[in-house]
């Protein structure tokens, strides 16, 4: 512990981005949802800009050494809640000696990283990028939702107060963070995987013939509206990629509708192939802090229709490349509006979207570099104690999962 704190103090005042060692401790399974994809892509790009960037997160195909046992996620049995192997996580931090630990709280895996970083005197950046209140309201009854929301808000606030910096990904989330007590949240963007930008892409040339959805099959994604649109437009081909609690509903619709194909979950490389063979991506979510898949589709020069709930609409550097629905506009109406556009204007929209996605990706990396530098400069002289409730819970967790 002293060795790490001394190393951090030695760098204070002259810290450069290329000198940083950053560890991300993330609950979300790599590549399986928006948060998991976010950090996988971010670490992949930051690794070229800092001395070392590491991602400690559960992985289905190649389990991480710090990944312990798991239980089904409440409300969605297609996802798992993983426990950290605290002994392995300790070994990783001692070997790596990170200048900054980044955690998206308040999952158990992230809480383990948060507590351990505080214990070792490593500055922590806590990110806030999931609207937990809206999610629990969708999955649980009003009484349980109020209890869960209150608990999550308290956990979030405890982590925010113990963190050196707090970062989030949209103006809406910035406002929510301030509402629960964060004075100066940083606004960062959403990164892209290299392949979405580096591979050549051309805009569609023959109008709208096919529509794609990529994401979780869950209540907050308005899957019912998507399926209804497919039934209403037999002249278009629809494809759904993903998995989630509404899988059976989507399977049933795919068997019933000749113009609807369902593939289940696919790899990132597979997502690019599907995007490149479809003209339109739909993101009809009722809750969506940002909408990484919309940014990915923009990078592939696709037309992207987003619901008003999508945080990506709030980014001035991206909004002109989108087709956002009006508050009272249906998916069918938004799609018709796109189809009625002048063909030259549609082509320019797709080309502009690709340019904007590349520019915002670069801005996002620069924003993260700034946040990480500012966090590293907060290295404490002595570690401060973690909030007592979190500390006691993680001590018990550590004894159960350290083997």
C-alpha positions in Angstrom: 0.0 0.0 0.0 2.8 2.5 0.9 4.7 1.7 -2.3 1.7 2.6 -4.5 1.0 5.8 -2.6 4.6 6.9 -2.7 4.7 6.2 -6.4 1.6 8.4 -6.9 3.0 11.2 -4.8 6.2 11.2 -6.8 4.3 12.0 -10.0 2.2 14.8 -8.6 2.7 18.1 -10.4 4.3 16.6 -13.5 1.9 13.9 -14.6 1.6 13.4 -18.3 -1.0 11.3 -20.1 1.6 8.9 -21.5 3.0 8.2 -18.0 -0.4 7.0 -16.6 -1.2 3.5 -15.6 -5.0 3.1 -15.4 -7.1 0.2 -14.1 -10.8 -0.1 -15.0 -12.8 -2.4 -12.7 -16.1 -3.0 -14.3 -19.1 -5.2 -13.5 -20.6 -5.3 -17.0 -19.7 -8.3 -19.1 -17.3 -7.4 -21.9 -19.1 -6.8 -25.2 -22.5 -7.9 -23.9 -24.2 -4.6 -23.2 -23.6 -0.9 -23.6 -21.5 -0.5 -20.5 -19.4 -3.6 -21.2 -18.8 -2.4 -24.7 -18.0 1.1 -23.6 -15.0 0.1 -21.4 -13.8 -2.6 -23.8 -13.6 0.1 -26.5 -12.2 2.8 -24.2 -9.4 0.7 -22.9 -8.6 -0.6 -26.4 -8.0 3.0 -27.5 -6.4 4.4 -24.3 -3.9 1.7 -24.4 -2.2 3.5 -27.3 -2.1 6.8 -25.4 -1.1 5.9 -21.8 1.7 3.8 -20.3 -0.7 1.0 -19.5 -4.5 0.6 -19.5 -6.0 -2.6 -18.1 -9.7 -3.8 -18.0 -10.7 -6.1 -15.1 -14.2 -7.1 -16.1 -16.1 -10.4 -16.5 -15.8 -12.1 -19.8 -17.9 -15.1 -21.1 -15.4 -16.4 -23.7 -12.2 -15.8 -21.8 -12.8 -15.4 -18.0 -10.7 -12.7 -16.3 -8.5 -13.9 -13.4 -10.3 -11.5 -11.1 -13.7 -13.0 -12.1 -15.3 -15.1 -9.4 -18.7 -16.7 -9.1 -21.9 -15.2 -10.4 -25.7 -15.1 -9.9 -28.5 -14.2 -12.4 -29.1 -10.5 -12.7 -32.3 -9.5 -10.9 -35.0 -8.9 -13.5 -32.9 -10.3 -16.4 -31.7 -13.9 -16.1 -29.9 -13.6 -19.5 -27.2 -11.5 -17.7 -25.0 -12.4 -14.7 -23.9 -10.5 -11.6 -20.3 -11.5 -11.0 -18.4 -11.4 -7.7 -14.7 -10.3 -7.7 -11.9 -12.6 -6.5 -10.4 -10.0 -4.2 -7.1 -11.8 -3.8 -6.5 -11.7 -7.5 -7.6 -8.1 -7.8 -5.2 -7.2 -5.0 -2.4 -9.0 -6.9 -3.2 -7.1 -10.0 -3.2 -3.7 -8.3 0.1 -4.5 -6.5 1.7 -5.6 -9.8 0.3 -2.8 -11.9 0.6 0.1 -9.4 -2.1 2.1 -11.2 -2.1 5.9 -10.8 -5.9 5.8 -11.3 -8.7 3.2 -10.8 -11.9 3.8 -12.7 -15.1 2.1 -11.5 -18.7 2.4 -12.8 -20.6 1.9 -9.5 -22.4 0.5 -7.7 -22.1 -3.1 -8.8 -20.4 -5.6 -6.5 -17.4 -6.1 -8.9 -16.9 -2.4 -9.1 -17.4 -1.9 -5.4 -14.6 -4.4 -4.8 -12.2 -2.3 -7.0 -13.4 0.9 -5.3 -12.8 -0.3 -1.8 -9.4 -1.8 -2.7 -8.2 1.4 -4.4 -9.2 3.5 -1.4 -7.4 1.1 0.9 -4.3 1.4 -1.2 -4.4 5.1 -1.5 -5.1 5.2 -5.3 -7.2 8.0 -6.6 -10.6 6.8 -7.9 -12.8 8.1 -10.8 -16.4 6.9 -10.4 -18.5 7.0 -13.5 -22.2 7.6 -13.6 -23.8 6.2 -16.8 -26.8 4.2 -15.9 -30.2 5.6 -15.0 -30.9 3.0 -12.2 -34.1 4.7 -11.1 -35.9 4.3 -14.4 -34.6 0.7 -14.8 -35.9 -0.5 -11.4 -39.3 1.2 -12.1 -39.6 -0.9 -15.3 -38.7 -4.2 -13.7 -40.0 -4.0 -10.1 -43.2 -2.9 -8.5 -43.6 0.7 -7.1 -42.7 -0.3 -3.5 -39.6 -2.3 -4.3 -38.6 0.3 -6.9 -38.6 3.0 -4.3 -36.6 1.0 -1.9 -34.1 -0.1 -4.6 -33.8 3.4 -6.0 -33.1 4.8 -2.5 -30.4 2.2 -1.8 -28.7 2.8 -5.2 -28.8 6.6 -4.8 -27.1 6.2 -1.3 -24.5 3.8 -2.7 -23.8 6.1 -5.6 -23.5 9.2 -3.4 -21.2 7.3 -1.0 -18.9 6.4 -3.9 -19.1 9.9 -5.3 -18.1 11.4 -2.0 -15.1 9.1 -1.7 -14.0 9.5 -5.3 -11.4 12.0 -6.6 -13.5 12.7 -9.7 -16.9 11.8 -11.1 -17.5 11.4 -14.9 -20.7 10.8 -16.9 -21.7 10.6 -20.5 -24.7 12.9 -21.2 -26.1 16.2 -20.0 -29.1 14.4 -18.5 -26.7 12.2 -16.4 -24.8 15.3 -15.4 -28.0 16.9 -14.0 -28.9 13.6 -12.2 -25.4 13.5 -10.6 -25.7 17.1 -9.4 -29.2 16.4 -8.1 -27.8 13.7 -5.7 -24.9 15.8 -4.5 -22.0 15.7 -7.0 -20.7 19.3 -7.3 -18.4 19.0 -10.4 -19.1 16.0 -12.6 -17.0 15.7 -15.7 -18.8 15.2 -19.0 -17.1 12.7 -21.3 -18.3 11.1 -24.5 -18.5 7.6 -25.7 -15.6 5.9 -27.6 -15.7 3.6 -30.6 -13.8 0.4 -31.3 -11.1 0.9 -33.9 -12.7 -1.2 -36.5 -15.8 1.0 -36.7 -13.7 3.9 -37.9 -10.8 2.4 -39.6 -12.7 0.1 -42.0 -13.9 2.0 -45.1 -17.7 2.7 -45.2 -20.0 4.1 -47.8 -23.5 5.5 -47.3 -26.5 3.6 -48.7 -27.3 4.5 -52.3 -30.7 2.8 -53.0 -33.0 4.3 -50.3 -34.4 2.4 -47.4 -34.8 -1.3 -47.8 -33.8 -2.9 -44.5 -33.8 -1.9 -40.8 -31.6 -3.1 -38.0 -31.9 -3.2 -34.2 -28.8 -4.1 -32.1 -29.1 -4.3 -28.3 -30.7 -5.9 -25.3 -34.1 -7.4 -25.7 -35.6 -5.7 -22.6 -38.5 -3.5 -21.5 -36.5 -0.3 -21.5 -35.7 -0.7 -25.2 -39.4 -0.5 -26.4 -39.1 -3.8 -28.2 -42.9 -3.9 -28.6 -42.8 -0.8 -30.8 -40.1 -2.3 -32.9 -42.0 -5.5 -33.5 -45.2 -3.6 -34.3 -43.3 -1.6 -36.9 -42.0 -4.8 -38.6 -45.6 -6.1 -38.8 -46.7 -2.8 -40.3 -44.0 -2.6 -42.9 -43.9 -5.9 -44.8 -42.1 -4.1 -47.7 -39.0 -3.7 -45.5 -36.6 -6.4 -44.1 -36.0 -6.2 -40.3 -33.2 -7.8 -38.4 -32.8 -8.0 -34.6 -29.4 -8.7 -33.0 -29.2 -9.2 -29.2 -30.4 -11.1 -26.2 -32.4 -10.4 -23.1 -35.6 -11.2 -21.1 -37.9 -10.6 -24.1 -36.1 -13.1 -26.3 -39.1 -15.5 -26.6 -41.3 -12.6 -27.7 -38.9 -11.7 -30.4 -38.6 -15.4 -31.5 -42.3 -15.7 -31.7 -42.5 -12.5 -33.9 -39.7 -13.8 -36.1 -41.6 -17.0 -36.7 -44.8 -15.2 -37.5 -43.4 -12.4 -39.8 -41.7 -13.2 -43.0 -39.8 -9.9 -43.0 -38.2 -10.3 -39.6 -35.0 -12.2 -38.8 -33.6 -12.8 -35.3 -30.0 -13.8 -34.9 -29.4 -13.6 -31.1 -26.2 -12.2 -29.8 -23.3 -11.6 -32.3 -19.7 -10.6 -32.0 -18.5 -7.0 -32.6 -17.2 -8.0 -36.1 -20.6 -9.5 -36.8 -22.3 -6.2 -35.8 -20.2 -4.3 -38.4 -21.2 -6.8 -41.1 -24.9 -6.4 -40.3 -24.7 -2.6 -40.2 -23.0 -2.5 -43.5 -25.8 -4.6 -45.1 -28.7 -2.6 -43.7 -29.6 1.0 -44.4 -31.2 2.1 -41.1 -30.5 1.5 -37.4 -33.4 2.0 -35.0 -32.9 2.9 -31.3 -36.4 3.2 -29.8 -35.4 3.1 -26.1 -37.5 4.4 -23.3 -34.3 4.6 -21.2 -30.9 5.2 -22.8 -28.1 7.2 -21.1 -26.3 7.5 -24.4 -26.7 4.8 -27.1 -23.4 3.5 -28.2 -24.8 1.4 -31.0 -26.2 4.6 -32.6 -22.7 6.1 -32.6 -21.4 2.9 -34.1 -24.0 3.0 -36.9 -23.1 6.6 -37.6 -19.4 5.6 -37.9 -20.6 3.0 -40.5 -22.4 5.8 -42.5 -25.9 4.4 -41.7 -29.1 6.4 -41.1 -29.9 6.3 -37.4 -33.4 6.9 -35.9 -33.4 7.6 -32.2 -36.1 8.0 -29.6 -36.2 11.3 -27.5 -34.9 9.3 -24.5 -31.5 8.7 -26.1 -28.7 10.7 -24.6 -26.8 10.8 -27.9 -29.4 13.4 -29.1 -28.0 15.9 -26.6 -24.5 16.0 -28.2 -24.3 19.0 -30.5 -21.5 17.3 -32.4 -23.6 14.3 -33.2 -27.3 15.4 -33.3 -27.1 16.8 -36.9 -26.1 13.3 -38.1 -29.2 11.6 -36.5 -32.9 11.3 -37.3 -34.3 11.9 -33.8 -38.0 11.3 -33.3 -40.2 14.2 -32.1 -41.9 13.7 -28.7 -45.2 12.8 -30.3 -43.8 11.0 -33.4 -44.0 7.2 -33.8 -41.3 5.0 -35.2 -43.4 4.5 -38.3 -43.7 8.3 -38.8 -40.0 8.8 -38.3 -39.1 6.2 -40.8 -41.5 7.7 -43.3 -39.9 11.1 -42.8 -36.5 9.6 -43.6 -37.8 7.9 -46.7 -39.3 11.2 -47.9 -36.0 13.0 -47.7 -34.3 14.1 -50.9 -31.9 11.2 -51.9 -28.9 13.7 -52.1 -29.8 15.0 -48.6 -30.0 11.4 -47.2 -26.6 10.6 -48.7 -25.1 13.8 -47.1 -26.7 12.9 -43.8 -24.9 9.5 -43.7 -21.6 11.0 -44.8 -21.9 13.7 -42.2 -22.7 11.1 -39.5 -19.5 9.2 -40.2 -17.4 12.3 -40.0 -19.1 13.4 -36.8 -18.6 10.0 -35.1 -14.9 10.0 -35.9 -14.5 13.6 -34.5 -16.5 12.9 -31.3 -14.5 9.7 -30.7 -11.3 11.8 -30.8 -12.8 14.4 -28.4 -13.9 11.6 -26.1 -10.4 10.2 -25.8 -9.1 13.7 -25.1 -11.8 14.3 -22.4 -10.9 11.0 -20.8 -7.2 11.9 -20.8 -8.0 15.1 -19.0 -10.2 13.4 -16.4 -7.5 10.8 -15.8 -4.8 13.4 -15.4 -6.9 15.4 -13.0 -7.7 12.2 -11.0 -4.1 11.1 -10.8 -3.1 14.5 -9.4 -5.5 13.9 -6.5 -3.2 11.2 -5.0 -3.7 11.4 -1.3 -0.9 11.6 1.3 -2.7 8.9 3.2 -5.6 6.7 2.2 -9.0 7.9 3.5 -11.4 5.3 4.9 -14.2 4.1 2.6 -17.8 4.8 3.6 -18.5 2.4 6.5 -21.5 0.6 4.9 -19.5 -0.2 1.8 -16.4 -1.1 3.8 -18.1 -3.7 6.0 -19.9 -5.2 3.0 -16.7 -5.6 1.0 -14.7 -7.0 3.9 -17.3 -9.8 4.0 -17.2 -10.1 0.2 -13.4 -10.3 0.2 -13.4 -13.2 2.7 -15.9 -15.1 0.6 -14.4 -14.6 -2.9 -10.7 -14.4 -2.3 -9.9 -18.0 -3.2 
